[in-house]
Amino acid sequence: MSATLSPTLIPPNIPVWSIYNYTCVPAIGGGNMTMNLNWTDRSTGEESYRVYRDEQLIATLIPNSTSYVDIVFLANGMTVNYSVQAFNKDWQASTSMITNGCQ
């Protein structure tokens, strides 16, 4: 009787922020923030990348993506959190969370 070998799943390298920056344009009651997110694609075999704002999925990007631009209105005193996740059907790996707001 022979044993069947199943492939070992190798966890991905976590994507890391390479640079991110934002601008705010004042608006009544807050500001319109343009967030430029850039990360290093360290994963192999990802199906795509997911971008989250405040833990809500806002975009699904093609494999090997390394940037995304988001525009959001922020009320005075509010902040927003972003993270990026490389994923496929067997695993996911996320960046650390970044938090910014319009002052």
Legacy VTK file of the C-alpha trace (Angstrom):
# vtk DataFile Version 3.0
C-alpha trace
ASCII
DATASET POLYDATA
POINTS 103 float
0.000 0.000 0.000
1.478 3.361 -0.962
0.794 6.663 0.722
-0.329 9.663 -1.261
1.536 12.851 -0.583
-0.380 16.069 -0.416
1.334 19.372 -1.135
2.523 21.357 1.834
1.097 24.848 1.908
3.792 27.454 2.331
2.543 30.536 4.142
3.135 33.782 2.282
5.503 36.560 3.147
3.570 39.416 4.658
3.310 42.491 2.434
4.980 45.492 4.059
4.330 49.187 3.650
6.962 50.777 1.444
5.526 54.281 1.630
2.183 55.871 2.134
1.149 59.492 2.149
-1.993 61.510 2.166
-3.337 64.952 1.455
-6.384 66.641 2.921
-8.515 69.298 1.292
-10.670 71.185 3.800
-14.415 70.781 3.371
-17.392 71.809 5.452
-17.322 69.709 8.607
-14.041 67.923 7.837
-11.784 67.176 4.918
-11.481 65.113 1.763
-8.480 62.826 2.235
-6.614 61.259 -0.665
-4.585 58.319 0.670
-1.787 56.924 -1.515
-0.952 53.407 -0.303
2.186 51.609 -1.518
3.503 48.259 -0.321
6.145 45.706 -1.237
4.768 42.562 -2.885
6.654 39.819 -1.051
4.177 37.005 -1.712
4.248 34.431 -4.441
1.114 32.654 -5.511
-1.383 35.240 -4.315
-4.672 35.320 -6.198
-4.979 39.030 -5.525
-4.681 41.756 -2.943
-7.498 43.131 -0.804
-7.501 46.689 0.520
-9.398 47.414 3.739
-10.530 50.733 5.216
-11.706 50.476 8.813
-11.769 46.671 8.427
-14.208 46.909 5.479
-13.135 45.620 2.067
-12.911 48.546 -0.373
-10.961 47.020 -3.294
-9.729 43.734 -4.721
-6.626 44.124 -6.892
-4.774 41.903 -9.365
-1.826 39.738 -8.241
1.510 41.548 -7.813
-0.228 44.865 -7.129
1.795 47.343 -5.086
-0.363 50.462 -4.794
-3.854 51.843 -4.346
-5.348 55.343 -4.050
-8.402 55.940 -1.877
-10.418 59.149 -1.498
-12.637 59.493 1.546
-14.407 62.294 3.434
-13.433 62.482 7.090
-15.433 64.511 9.589
-13.463 66.781 11.916
-11.566 64.733 14.506
-12.130 61.381 12.742
-9.412 58.970 11.620
-9.349 56.097 9.170
-7.447 52.760 9.300
-5.983 50.924 6.303
-4.490 47.478 5.765
-3.660 45.389 2.708
-3.994 41.609 2.481
-2.376 39.188 0.027
-4.543 36.092 -0.298
-5.422 32.936 -2.155
-7.801 30.088 -1.354
-5.371 28.576 1.191
-3.920 31.560 3.064
-3.931 35.289 3.693
-1.291 37.684 5.025
-1.899 41.301 6.016
0.164 44.427 6.476
0.121 46.218 9.774
-2.689 48.747 10.159
-1.998 52.430 9.511
-4.168 55.222 10.899
-4.481 58.795 9.616
-6.905 61.668 9.645
-7.319 65.220 8.406
-6.334 67.741 11.082
LINES 1 104
103 0 1 2 3 4 5 6 7 8 9 10 11 12 13 14 15 16 17 18 19 20 21 22 23 24 25 26 27 28 29 30 31 32 33 34 35 36 37 38 39 40 41 42 43 44 45 46 47 48 49 50 51 52 53 54 55 56 57 58 59 60 61 62 63 64 65 66 67 68 69 70 71 72 73 74 75 76 77 78 79 80 81 82 83 84 85 86 87 88 89 90 91 92 93 94 95 96 97 98 99 100 101 102
